[in-house]
Amino acid sequence: MTSNSAPILSRREIVAGGGLALALASSRVSAASAPGLIAGTYAREGGAGLVTLMPERGGWAAGAAQTAIRNASFGVRARSRGIRYLLDEQQSGMVGIYDHDFRRLTQASTLGADPCHAALSPDGSMLAVANYSSGDVALWRLDPATGLPRGDAQLTRHAGQGPDRDRQAGPHAHWVGFTADGGILHSVDLGADAVFAHRIDPRTKTVTGTTTAYRAEPGSGPRHLVRHPRLPVAYLVAELANTVTTLSARADGSFAARSVASTLPKGFGGASAGAHIAINAAGTRLYVSNRGHDSIAVYTIARDGSLTLAQHAACGGHWPRFFLLLESRGEMLVANERSGNIAVLTIGRDGRLRGSDATVRMPGVVFLAT
């Protein structure tokens, strides 16, 4: 995560009236059949904007870029409406809301600096965003008919710091995610070495209190969390320590550590930083990217949720910031930020990865989505 000094935009711009209604209706009709993928890029690293990726024989090809959608470091999509919520990672953070054709319906301030992760509640009634540099979380109520924000966000500030003076002088929110019932919003903080639990009032859709759900190892710098699709288990990747921690998820929203595993091979002594983490749909394989070692660590997940390292696969470039599992195609697409390419890895039946010659040039790529 790095900061950006892009020009400050207006706090909110709304396309109103009949045009908005027409755009929303059109997006709902066409969302299910939307072709291709999208790739978000950093402008300061030569990124063209939000780029469409289309499948072609033997791989993928870059299509047209939405040049006005800059620094989209992360985003989520309301599939029922076809609406995308895309972050604009800059000092005065923004979230833009777009229809299926990438027409902007509205934009809003995240009330913080350098937003880097977002989540929709399971029922689609709330949107949460993690602001990295300011160390806080923004939460919006969404209109059930349109999916647009109802007023400004509620801002909840994190507190804490870690022993790494360069990276942990203060809180740095890096991930947000709701529980299945929407009653708790969890946030992972790299600077505070903590996972926080924000309790949400079901009527007002506002945060009513915050507790520490899990206290990570000092200096580990937790970055992202992923939940098992069936078990009461979660997995936490630490950027600074290069570890993945298996957590038991408790009914009260707290977590307890079960085991810790390195994301790097034994004997590796170079600089590296853990990044993205994802689990396959069956809940049998876990994947973590290593920036520096430039690999994807593959773990087998046992029936009780425990991990066994299966493989370190080359990421097909340098600095794998993000990756996307496309299980229906038997592929993993890896966004290699510093080499400016998207590598295509194949996923075997056993979940192991194999390299391929397929790659897409994409300067500044940091995010991929369907």
C-alpha positions in Angstrom: 0.0 0.0 0.0 1.4 3.4 -1.0 -0.1 6.8 -0.9 -1.2 8.9 -3.9 -1.2 12.6 -4.5 -3.8 12.8 -7.2 -5.9 16.0 -7.4 -8.8 16.2 -4.9 -12.2 15.7 -6.5 -15.5 17.1 -5.4 -17.0 15.4 -2.5 -20.1 14.1 -4.3 -21.4 14.3 -7.8 -24.8 12.8 -8.6 -26.4 12.1 -11.9 -30.1 12.6 -11.1 -33.6 12.3 -12.5 -34.7 10.1 -15.4 -31.2 9.4 -16.6 -30.2 7.8 -13.3 -33.4 5.6 -13.3 -32.8 4.5 -16.9 -29.1 3.7 -16.1 -30.1 1.6 -13.1 -32.7 -0.3 -15.0 -30.3 -1.0 -17.9 -27.6 -2.2 -15.5 -30.0 -4.7 -13.8 -31.0 -6.2 -17.2 -27.4 -6.6 -18.5 -25.4 -7.5 -15.4 -25.9 -11.2 -15.5 -24.4 -11.5 -19.0 -21.5 -8.9 -18.6 -18.6 -10.2 -20.6 -14.9 -10.2 -19.6 -13.2 -8.9 -16.5 -11.9 -5.5 -15.2 -8.4 -4.5 -14.1 -7.7 -1.5 -11.9 -4.4 0.3 -12.3 -2.4 3.0 -10.5 -2.0 6.2 -12.7 1.3 7.0 -11.1 2.7 3.7 -12.3 1.6 4.2 -15.9 -1.9 2.7 -15.6 -4.4 3.7 -18.3 -7.4 3.6 -15.9 -9.9 0.8 -15.5 -9.2 -1.7 -18.3 -11.5 -4.3 -19.7 -10.1 -7.8 -20.2 -11.7 -10.1 -22.8 -11.1 -13.8 -23.2 -9.4 -14.9 -26.4 -7.9 -18.2 -27.6 -5.1 -19.1 -25.3 -5.5 -16.3 -22.8 -6.9 -12.8 -22.3 -6.6 -9.5 -24.2 -6.7 -6.0 -22.9 -9.7 -4.0 -24.2 -10.7 -0.4 -23.9 -9.7 1.6 -20.8 -12.1 3.8 -18.8 -9.5 6.6 -18.4 -11.6 8.6 -16.0 -11.7 5.7 -13.5 -8.2 6.1 -11.9 -6.5 4.3 -9.1 -9.1 1.7 -8.7 -7.2 -0.3 -6.1 -10.3 -2.4 -5.1 -14.0 -2.7 -5.8 -17.1 -4.7 -5.2 -20.2 -5.4 -7.3 -23.8 -5.7 -6.3 -24.7 -8.5 -8.7 -28.4 -8.2 -8.4 -28.2 -4.6 -9.7 -25.1 -4.7 -11.8 -23.7 -1.7 -9.8 -20.0 -1.5 -9.1 -18.4 0.4 -6.1 -14.9 1.3 -7.1 -12.3 2.9 -4.9 -10.3 5.9 -6.0 -7.1 5.5 -3.8 -5.8 9.0 -3.2 -5.2 11.2 -0.2 -8.8 12.5 -0.2 -10.3 9.1 -0.7 -13.3 8.6 -2.9 -15.7 5.8 -3.9 -17.3 5.9 -7.3 -20.5 4.0 -8.1 -21.0 2.9 -11.7 -23.6 1.1 -13.7 -22.9 -1.9 -16.1 -21.6 0.5 -18.8 -19.3 2.3 -16.3 -21.4 5.4 -16.3 -20.9 7.1 -12.9 -24.1 7.3 -10.9 -22.6 9.1 -8.0 -19.3 9.4 -6.0 -18.7 10.0 -2.3 -15.9 10.8 0.0 -14.6 7.9 2.1 -13.8 10.6 4.8 -10.3 9.2 4.9 -7.0 8.8 3.1 -6.1 6.0 0.6 -9.0 3.7 0.6 -7.8 0.2 -0.3 -10.6 -2.4 0.5 -14.4 -2.5 0.4 -17.2 -4.9 1.3 -21.0 -5.1 0.8 -23.1 -6.6 3.6 -24.8 -9.9 2.6 -28.2 -8.3 2.2 -26.7 -5.4 0.2 -27.9 -2.8 2.7 -24.4 -1.5 3.7 -21.1 -0.6 2.1 -17.9 -0.5 4.1 -14.5 0.9 3.1 -11.1 0.6 4.8 -9.0 3.8 4.6 -5.4 2.8 4.9 -3.4 5.9 5.6 -5.9 7.5 8.0 -6.6 4.2 9.8 -10.3 4.3 9.8 -13.4 2.6 8.3 -16.3 4.3 6.5 -19.8 2.7 6.6 -22.8 3.7 4.4 -26.4 2.8 4.5 -27.5 2.0 0.9 -30.9 2.7 -0.6 -32.6 -0.7 -1.1 -34.1 0.3 -4.4 -31.1 2.0 -6.1 -28.0 0.7 -4.1 -26.9 4.3 -3.8 -25.7 5.8 -0.4 -28.2 7.3 1.9 -26.3 10.4 3.1 -22.6 10.5 4.2 -20.7 7.7 5.7 -20.3 7.0 9.4 -16.6 7.0 10.2 -15.1 4.8 12.8 -11.4 5.4 13.7 -9.0 2.7 14.7 -6.4 3.2 17.4 -3.0 1.5 18.0 0.5 1.1 16.7 3.2 -1.6 16.4 6.9 -1.9 16.8 7.8 -1.3 13.1 8.3 2.5 13.2 8.3 2.8 9.5 5.0 0.9 8.8 3.2 0.9 12.2 3.5 4.4 13.6 -0.3 4.5 13.7 -3.3 2.5 12.6 -3.7 1.4 8.9 -7.0 -0.3 8.1 -6.4 -2.7 5.2 -9.5 -5.0 5.0 -13.2 -5.0 5.9 -15.8 -7.8 5.9 -19.2 -8.5 7.3 -20.4 -11.6 9.2 -23.1 -13.6 7.5 -25.9 -12.0 9.4 -24.5 -8.5 8.9 -24.3 -7.9 12.6 -20.6 -7.4 12.8 -18.2 -5.6 10.5 -14.6 -6.9 11.0 -11.6 -4.8 10.0 -8.0 -5.8 9.7 -5.4 -3.2 10.7 -1.8 -3.5 9.7 -0.5 -0.7 11.9 -2.3 -1.7 15.1 -1.6 -5.5 14.7 -5.3 -6.2 15.3 -8.6 -7.3 13.9 -11.4 -5.1 15.1 -15.1 -6.0 15.5 -17.6 -3.2 14.9 -21.1 -4.0 16.1 -23.9 -2.8 13.9 -27.4 -1.8 14.9 -29.7 -3.8 12.6 -32.3 -1.0 12.5 -30.0 2.1 11.9 -27.2 0.3 10.1 -24.7 2.2 12.2 -21.7 1.1 14.3 -22.6 1.1 18.0 -19.4 -0.2 19.5 -15.9 -1.6 18.7 -13.9 -4.3 20.3 -10.6 -6.1 19.5 -11.6 -9.4 17.9 -8.0 -10.6 17.7 -4.6 -9.3 18.8 -2.0 -10.3 16.3 1.7 -10.9 17.0 3.4 -7.5 17.5 5.1 -6.4 14.3 3.4 -9.0 12.1 1.3 -6.4 10.2 -2.0 -8.3 9.4 -3.3 -7.3 6.0 -6.2 -9.4 4.8 -8.6 -12.1 6.1 -10.7 -14.7 4.4 -13.4 -16.9 5.9 -13.9 -20.6 5.2 -17.1 -21.1 3.2 -18.5 -23.7 5.7 -16.3 -24.0 8.8 -16.1 -21.5 11.7 -12.6 -20.8 10.6 -10.8 -17.8 9.1 -7.3 -17.2 7.7 -5.3 -14.1 8.3 -2.3 -13.1 6.2 0.4 -10.9 7.8 2.2 -8.6 5.4 5.2 -7.9 7.5 5.7 -11.3 9.1 4.9 -13.3 5.9 2.6 -15.7 7.8 -0.9 -17.0 7.5 -2.7 -17.7 10.8 -5.6 -20.1 11.1 -8.2 -18.7 13.4 -11.2 -20.2 15.1 -14.2 -17.9 14.6 -16.3 -17.5 17.8 -20.0 -16.8 18.0 -19.3 -13.4 19.7 -17.3 -12.2 16.7 -13.9 -12.8 18.2 -11.1 -15.0 16.9 -8.6 -17.4 18.5 -5.4 -18.5 16.9 -5.0 -22.2 16.1 -1.7 -22.3 14.2 0.7 -20.0 12.3 2.5 -21.0 9.0 5.1 -19.2 7.0 4.0 -18.1 3.4 7.7 -18.4 2.3 9.8 -21.5 1.6 12.3 -22.6 4.2 15.7 -21.0 3.7 14.5 -17.9 1.8 16.3 -14.9 3.2 15.3 -12.1 0.9 12.8 -9.3 1.4 9.2 -10.2 0.8 5.7 -9.0 1.8 2.5 -11.1 2.1 -0.3 -9.7 0.0 -3.6 -11.3 -1.2 -5.3 -14.3 0.2 -8.2 -16.3 -1.3 -9.9 -19.7 -0.8 -11.5 -21.9 -3.5 -15.2 -22.4 -3.6 -15.0 -26.0 -2.2 -13.0 -24.8 0.8 -10.2 -27.2 0.1 -7.3 -24.9 -1.1 -6.0 -21.6 0.2 -3.8 -19.3 -1.8 -1.5 -16.5 -0.7 0.7 -14.2 -2.8 4.3 -13.2 -1.8 5.6 -9.9 -3.1 9.4 -10.2 -3.3 9.6 -14.0 -3.4 7.2 -13.5 -6.3 5.2 -16.6 -5.7 1.8 -18.0 -4.8 1.8 -20.2 -1.8 -0.8 -23.1 -2.1 -2.1 -24.8 1.0 -4.3 -27.9 1.3 -7.2 -27.4 3.8 -8.1 -30.4 5.9 -11.6 -31.2 7.0 -11.0 -29.4 10.3 -9.7 -26.3 8.6 -6.0 -26.9 9.3 -3.4 -26.1 6.6 -0.6 -28.1 4.9 1.7 -26.4 2.5 1.4 -28.0 -1.0 3.4 -25.7 -3.3 5.1 -22.4 -4.1 4.3 -21.5 -7.7 6.1 -18.7 -9.6 3.7 -15.8 -10.1 4.7 -15.0 -13.7 6.1 -11.6 -12.9 7.2 -9.3 -10.1 5.2 -8.1 -7.1 1.9 -10.1 -7.1 -0.3 -7.5 -5.5 -3.6 -9.4 -6.3 -4.9 -12.5 -8.0 -8.3 -13.7 -9.1 -9.5 -17.3 -9.1 -11.4 -18.3 -12.2 -12.3 -21.8 -11.3 -14.8 -22.3 -14.2 -11.9 -21.8 -16.6 -9.3 -23.6 -14.4 -7.2 -20.4 -14.2 -5.7 -17.9 -11.7 -5.0 -14.5 -13.0 -2.1 -12.7 -11.1 -1.8 -8.9 -11.1 2.0 -8.4 -11.0 2.2 -4.7 -10.1 5.9 -3.9 -10.6 6.4 -5.9 -13.8 3.2 -4.5 -15.1 1.6 -7.7 -16.3 -1.3 -10.1 -15.7 0.0 -13.7 -15.7 -2.3 -16.6 -16.4 -1.7 -19.7 -14.2 -3.6 -22.9 -14.7 -5.2 -24.7 -11.7 -5.0 -28.5 -11.6 -7.6 -30.8 -10.2 -5.4 -31.1 -7.1 -5.4 -27.3 -6.7 -1.8 -26.9 -7.6 -0.7 -24.2 -10.0 1.2 -24.3 -13.3 2.7 -21.5 -15.3 1.8 -20.7 -18.9 3.0 -18.5 -21.6 -0.2 -16.4 -21.5 0.3 -12.9 -20.1 -1.2 -9.5 -20.6 0.8 -6.3 -20.4 -0.8 -4.0 -17.9 1.3 -1.2 -16.3 0.4 -0.4 -12.7 -2.1 -3.3 -12.3 -3.3 -3.8 -8.7 -6.8 -5.2 -8.9 -8.9 -7.7 -10.9 -12.6 -8.5 -10.8 -15.4 -10.2 -12.7 
